[in-house]
Amino acid sequence: MRLTKMTDYSLRLLMYIASKEPGELCSIAEVSKAQKLSEAHLMKITHQLSLAGWLETVRGKGGGIRLGKPANKIKIGDVVMSMESDFDIVECFSGSVSCQFSKSCKLAGVVDDALSGFLSHLNKYTLADII
């Protein structure tokens, strides 16, 4: 399994903000410079993270971004699930199956269990645990 760059950047953004004082605002430009990430990418990621409740955005002069919840309440697996759009690891997860084994196959169950285990393992850790 491979996570997208968007998820990787999302975790890096959250880690950067969590390393600040609680409630402290950061700017996209500040994070971009510190993490060497594109401001355009960070703007998209910030929007997605704020829709999911992981970040809070403050508009206007003196505005910025900060955590939407305490770092110890943000589970890593939940963040990954909210940022990844496609967990169809094998074709049969997508609903369009052209496999000759589809009627008797047990692979989907095995892969689904592995995915569940992966996310469950990530959810043992919070943002506070990884900074």
Backbone as CSV, one residue per row, in Angstrom:
resi,resn,N_x,N_y,N_z,CA_x,CA_y,CA_z,C_x,C_y,C_z
1,MET,0.843,-1.177,0.000,0.000,0.000,0.000,0.884,1.234,0.000
2,ARG,0.407,2.234,-0.672,1.154,3.482,-0.741,0.196,4.640,-0.503
3,LEU,0.579,5.551,0.361,-0.227,6.731,0.616,0.139,7.812,-0.406
4,THR,-0.824,8.654,-0.717,-0.568,9.728,-1.666,0.308,10.808,-1.036
5,LYS,0.900,11.622,-1.904,1.688,12.752,-1.413,0.803,13.704,-0.623
6,MET,-0.457,13.805,-1.027,-1.377,14.696,-0.321,-1.510,14.273,1.146
7,THR,-1.599,12.981,1.383,-1.690,12.489,2.766,-0.376,12.726,3.507
8,ASP,0.731,12.471,2.845,2.044,12.712,3.439,2.174,14.185,3.823
9,TYR,1.845,15.073,2.906,1.935,16.503,3.173,0.951,16.921,4.265
10,SER,-0.204,16.284,4.294,-1.198,16.585,5.331,-0.645,16.276,6.712
11,LEU,-0.023,15.125,6.838,0.554,14.743,8.128,1.699,15.680,8.510
12,ARG,2.514,16.052,7.536,3.614,16.984,7.801,3.081,18.347,8.232
13,LEU,2.013,18.807,7.588,1.397,20.080,7.952,0.854,20.021,9.380
14,LEU,0.134,18.954,9.693,-0.413,18.805,11.043,0.700,18.726,12.090
15,MET,1.769,18.001,11.777,2.886,17.889,12.709,3.539,19.254,12.948
16,TYR,3.691,20.020,11.879,4.298,21.347,12.017,3.450,22.227,12.929
17,ILE,2.157,22.245,12.675,1.264,23.090,13.471,1.204,22.597,14.917
18,ALA,1.194,21.279,15.106,1.137,20.720,16.459,2.398,21.025,17.262
19,SER,3.495,21.309,16.576,4.741,21.619,17.288,4.759,23.051,17.816
20,LYS,3.783,23.840,17.416,3.662,25.222,17.895,2.936,25.242,19.240
21,GLU,2.861,26.404,19.843,2.087,26.569,21.078,0.609,26.330,20.770
22,PRO,-0.128,25.703,21.685,-1.559,25.468,21.441,-2.297,26.768,21.095
23,GLY,-3.057,26.713,19.997,-3.832,27.861,19.567,-3.076,28.861,18.710
24,GLU,-1.740,28.707,18.630,-0.932,29.636,17.833,-1.277,29.484,16.354
25,LEU,-1.421,30.613,15.674,-1.729,30.599,14.246,-0.451,30.521,13.419
26,CYS,-0.521,29.751,12.335,0.572,29.659,11.377,0.036,30.092,10.020
27,SER,0.900,30.580,9.170,0.480,30.932,7.818,0.910,29.835,6.852
28,ILE,0.210,29.772,5.736,0.586,28.828,4.679,2.014,29.119,4.219
29,ALA,2.346,30.398,4.077,3.688,30.780,3.630,4.754,30.284,4.600
30,GLU,4.482,30.402,5.896,5.431,29.938,6.915,5.663,28.432,6.799
31,VAL,4.575,27.687,6.699,4.680,26.230,6.597,5.372,25.838,5.291
32,SER,5.020,26.522,4.211,5.617,26.245,2.907,7.133,26.390,2.955
33,LYS,7.570,27.466,3.563,9.009,27.726,3.662,9.687,26.689,4.560
34,ALA,9.091,26.412,5.697,9.697,25.485,6.665,9.728,24.046,6.151
35,GLN,8.670,23.632,5.454,8.564,22.240,5.000,8.996,22.056,3.546
36,LYS,9.316,23.163,2.882,9.712,23.141,1.470,8.623,22.482,0.610
37,LEU,7.388,22.947,0.824,6.238,22.457,0.076,5.582,23.627,-0.645
38,SER,4.954,23.339,-1.759,4.277,24.351,-2.555,3.116,24.974,-1.778
39,GLU,3.014,26.304,-1.825,1.898,26.993,-1.176,0.570,26.562,-1.781
40,ALA,0.546,26.346,-3.100,-0.700,25.918,-3.760,-1.156,24.567,-3.221
41,HIS,-0.225,23.622,-3.063,-0.566,22.316,-2.493,-1.069,22.471,-1.061
42,LEU,-0.377,23.273,-0.295,-0.755,23.469,1.106,-2.130,24.116,1.242
43,MET,-2.482,24.983,0.326,-3.811,25.599,0.374,-4.894,24.549,0.160
44,LYS,-4.691,23.660,-0.807,-5.659,22.576,-1.052,-5.746,21.647,0.154
45,ILE,-4.611,21.305,0.692,-4.557,20.396,1.841,-5.212,21.041,3.066
46,THR,-4.921,22.304,3.285,-5.522,23.018,4.408,-7.037,23.019,4.290
47,HIS,-7.532,23.236,3.090,-8.976,23.220,2.868,-9.559,21.850,3.230
48,GLN,-8.945,20.778,2.747,-9.431,19.422,3.033,-9.370,19.112,4.528
49,LEU,-8.268,19.473,5.157,-8.115,19.216,6.593,-9.108,20.024,7.424
50,SER,-9.409,21.224,6.969,-10.377,22.031,7.720,-11.795,21.489,7.531
51,LEU,-12.122,20.989,6.347,-13.435,20.369,6.132,-13.624,19.150,7.042
52,ALA,-12.534,18.432,7.277,-12.587,17.246,8.137,-12.526,17.595,9.625
53,GLY,-12.256,18.852,9.942,-12.203,19.276,11.334,-10.833,19.168,11.981
54,TRP,-9.828,18.781,11.222,-8.480,18.636,11.789,-7.808,19.993,11.963
55,LEU,-8.180,20.954,11.108,-7.636,22.304,11.194,-8.758,23.314,11.317
56,GLU,-8.404,24.440,11.910,-9.299,25.593,11.967,-8.605,26.714,11.208
57,THR,-9.332,27.383,10.344,-8.760,28.502,9.605,-9.368,29.800,10.106
58,VAL,-8.524,30.809,10.195,-8.951,32.130,10.641,-8.630,33.100,9.513
59,ARG,-9.659,33.751,8.995,-9.496,34.661,7.867,-9.133,36.063,8.330
60,GLY,-8.627,36.834,7.379,-8.377,38.243,7.624,-6.976,38.535,8.113
61,LYS,-6.755,39.816,8.361,-5.436,40.259,8.834,-5.139,39.579,10.173
62,GLY,-3.960,39.013,10.271,-3.585,38.312,11.495,-4.158,36.905,11.560
63,GLY,-4.773,36.468,10.475,-5.360,35.122,10.440,-4.312,34.058,10.182
64,GLY,-4.777,32.856,10.011,-3.880,31.737,9.750,-4.588,30.422,10.000
65,ILE,-3.803,29.416,10.306,-4.350,28.081,10.568,-3.812,27.556,11.896
66,ARG,-4.649,26.754,12.549,-4.256,26.088,13.793,-5.028,24.779,13.873
67,LEU,-4.646,23.955,14.815,-5.331,22.674,14.978,-6.799,22.901,15.328
68,GLY,-7.646,22.057,14.772,-9.069,22.129,15.066,-9.441,21.340,16.304
69,LYS,-8.532,20.488,16.752,-8.700,19.670,17.955,-7.345,19.571,18.631
70,PRO,-7.312,19.232,19.898,-6.012,19.007,20.543,-5.257,17.866,19.845
71,ALA,-3.954,17.980,19.779,-3.127,16.982,19.090,-3.348,15.567,19.625
72,ASN,-3.654,15.440,20.905,-3.854,14.108,21.485,-5.233,13.526,21.146
73,LYS,-6.051,14.286,20.435,-7.377,13.807,20.010,-7.423,13.520,18.501
74,ILE,-6.317,13.763,17.802,-6.259,13.545,16.355,-5.544,12.233,16.085
75,LYS,-6.313,11.214,15.713,-5.748,9.894,15.430,-5.206,9.855,13.998
76,ILE,-4.021,9.304,13.864,-3.336,9.283,12.570,-4.147,8.505,11.524
77,GLY,-4.694,7.365,11.887,-5.490,6.578,10.941,-6.706,7.332,10.453
78,ASP,-7.336,8.103,11.323,-8.504,8.892,10.933,-8.113,9.981,9.931
79,VAL,-6.956,10.592,10.147,-6.473,11.601,9.202,-6.216,10.945,7.847
80,VAL,-5.544,9.807,7.856,-5.255,9.098,6.601,-6.553,8.754,5.877
81,MET,-7.530,8.233,6.604,-8.801,7.877,5.978,-9.496,9.097,5.390
82,SER,-9.388,10.241,6.051,-10.068,11.437,5.545,-9.362,12.033,4.326
83,MET,-8.090,11.743,4.157,-7.329,12.324,3.050,-7.207,11.402,1.837
84,GLU,-7.249,10.116,2.057,-7.120,9.177,0.943,-8.478,8.975,0.284
85,SER,-8.522,9.109,-1.022,-9.788,8.980,-1.737,-10.028,7.566,-2.254
86,ASP,-9.001,6.738,-2.253,-9.143,5.434,-2.898,-8.421,4.340,-2.108
87,PHE,-9.211,3.515,-1.447,-8.651,2.353,-0.760,-8.987,1.071,-1.523
88,ASP,-9.287,1.197,-2.814,-9.569,0.028,-3.649,-8.251,-0.626,-4.039
89,ILE,-7.689,-1.367,-3.106,-6.370,-1.961,-3.299,-6.405,-3.040,-4.369
90,VAL,-7.493,-3.774,-4.432,-7.672,-4.788,-5.483,-8.942,-4.438,-6.261
91,GLU,-9.016,-4.906,-7.495,-10.097,-4.544,-8.408,-11.485,-4.808,-7.826
92,CYS,-11.636,-5.902,-7.111,-12.973,-6.257,-6.629,-13.491,-5.299,-5.550
93,PHE,-12.628,-4.474,-4.956,-13.090,-3.473,-3.991,-13.897,-2.373,-4.675
94,SER,-13.624,-2.148,-5.955,-14.271,-1.051,-6.669,-15.668,-1.404,-7.167
95,GLY,-16.027,-2.670,-7.138,-17.356,-3.082,-7.586,-17.390,-3.507,-9.036
96,SER,-16.387,-3.182,-9.809,-16.336,-3.622,-11.211,-15.331,-4.759,-11.324
97,VAL,-15.854,-5.964,-11.352,-14.996,-7.141,-11.310,-15.044,-7.878,-12.650
98,SER,-13.877,-8.105,-13.195,-13.783,-8.915,-14.415,-12.888,-10.128,-14.173
99,CYS,-12.699,-10.463,-12.919,-11.816,-11.568,-12.542,-12.556,-12.896,-12.610
100,GLN,-11.906,-13.888,-13.137,-12.537,-15.209,-13.252,-12.745,-15.881,-11.898
101,PHE,-12.075,-15.412,-10.870,-12.194,-16.010,-9.539,-13.219,-15.304,-8.651
102,SER,-13.896,-14.298,-9.167,-14.730,-13.429,-8.336,-15.793,-14.168,-7.524
103,LYS,-16.321,-15.257,-8.021,-17.382,-15.958,-7.287,-16.864,-16.766,-6.100
104,SER,-15.634,-17.232,-6.173,-15.121,-18.080,-5.097,-13.886,-17.498,-4.410
105,CYS,-13.526,-16.298,-4.764,-12.283,-15.692,-4.271,-12.381,-15.274,-2.808
106,LYS,-11.317,-15.521,-2.100,-11.213,-15.093,-0.702,-10.154,-13.996,-0.539
107,LEU,-9.527,-13.616,-1.652,-8.474,-12.604,-1.599,-8.998,-11.265,-1.084
108,ALA,-10.172,-10.861,-1.530,-10.716,-9.566,-1.107,-10.846,-9.498,0.413
109,GLY,-11.290,-10.583,1.031,-11.405,-10.609,2.490,-10.060,-10.496,3.177
110,VAL,-9.064,-11.166,2.621,-7.718,-11.113,3.189,-7.157,-9.690,3.081
111,VAL,-7.316,-9.081,1.914,-6.801,-7.727,1.704,-7.577,-6.716,2.561
112,ASP,-8.881,-6.908,2.659,-9.694,-6.019,3.490,-9.272,-6.106,4.955
113,ASP,-8.988,-7.308,5.427,-8.499,-7.467,6.807,-7.156,-6.764,6.996
114,ALA,-6.288,-6.861,5.990,-4.980,-6.205,6.071,-5.143,-4.693,6.123
115,LEU,-6.032,-4.161,5.293,-6.293,-2.719,5.285,-6.857,-2.269,6.629
116,SER,-7.791,-3.029,7.161,-8.366,-2.706,8.469,-7.289,-2.728,9.542
117,GLY,-6.402,-3.721,9.471,-5.302,-3.803,10.436,-4.352,-2.625,10.323
118,PHE,-4.084,-2.209,9.098,-3.208,-1.065,8.843,-3.789,0.198,9.476
119,LEU,-5.054,0.467,9.196,-5.702,1.669,9.739,-5.860,1.582,11.251
120,SER,-6.159,0.395,11.746,-6.278,0.196,13.189,-4.935,0.477,13.872
121,HIS,-3.862,0.025,13.272,-2.527,0.266,13.829,-2.228,1.769,13.844
122,LEU,-2.524,2.453,12.744,-2.288,3.896,12.706,-3.105,4.622,13.764
123,ASN,-4.309,4.124,14.037,-5.174,4.775,15.026,-4.748,4.526,16.465
124,LYS,-3.717,3.731,16.669,-3.135,3.589,18.009,-2.330,4.822,18.377
125,TYR,-2.058,5.665,17.372,-1.204,6.822,17.565,-1.970,8.107,17.259
126,THR,-1.679,9.118,18.053,-2.264,10.437,17.821,-1.181,11.366,17.290
127,LEU,-1.607,12.529,16.867,-0.665,13.537,16.407,0.328,13.877,17.520
128,ALA,-0.143,13.918,18.751,0.745,14.211,19.882,1.840,13.147,20.020
129,ASP,1.516,11.911,19.686,2.495,10.828,19.803,3.635,10.940,18.802
130,ILE,3.383,11.569,17.663,4.400,11.557,16.596,5.185,12.862,16.462
131,ILE,4.914,13.824,17.346,5.708,15.062,17.259,6.723,15.131,18.385
